[in-house]
């Protein structure tokens, strides 16, 4: 695949990839999309809107899965136990800030909507706070990626010469972080009672 093919692929499927990526997780793909907006392949407003829609839809889905499946669903996932315990504790102490800002909490971001649903928080309350939190997150992280493009250009001159290296680096970092968050060894749990 040459550079022209990659450019066209980003133009044709960039927003779809962003929606799917933010539906499932989010930060890295949104930073990359922000960078691509700075480089002129995507439009920043649409990047932020797509990210908002993806993260909002994903978290609403996972909230309702947690609400439907409840604590039993979480108990069947031993790798989530330490994370779910942290989220339940945070929800007990700081419910509204947690719902608004869980997207910014590294390590517990993915399990939080399940836990919130399982905690029986009212769906309308979650909807409103999730809507607001998704908007804040999409704008902040979208601008972060865009600003990264500004910083790269300030340090490297014309970013166009280096954008494939920068994009490759961002993708590699994102994949490494995603792999680390999904394959992080948990503390061994005793099965003895």
Buried (B, 14 or more C-beta within 10 A) or exposed (E): EEEEEEBEEBEEEBBEBBBBBBBBBBBBBBBBBBBBBBBEBBBBEBBBBBBBBBBBBBBBEBBBBBBEBBBEBBEEEEEBBBBBEBBBEBBEEEBEEBBBBBBEBEEBBBBBBBBBBBBEBEBEEBBEBBEEBBBBBBBEBBBBBBBBBEEBBEEBEEBEEBBEEBBEEBEEEBEEBBEEBEEEEEEEEEEEE
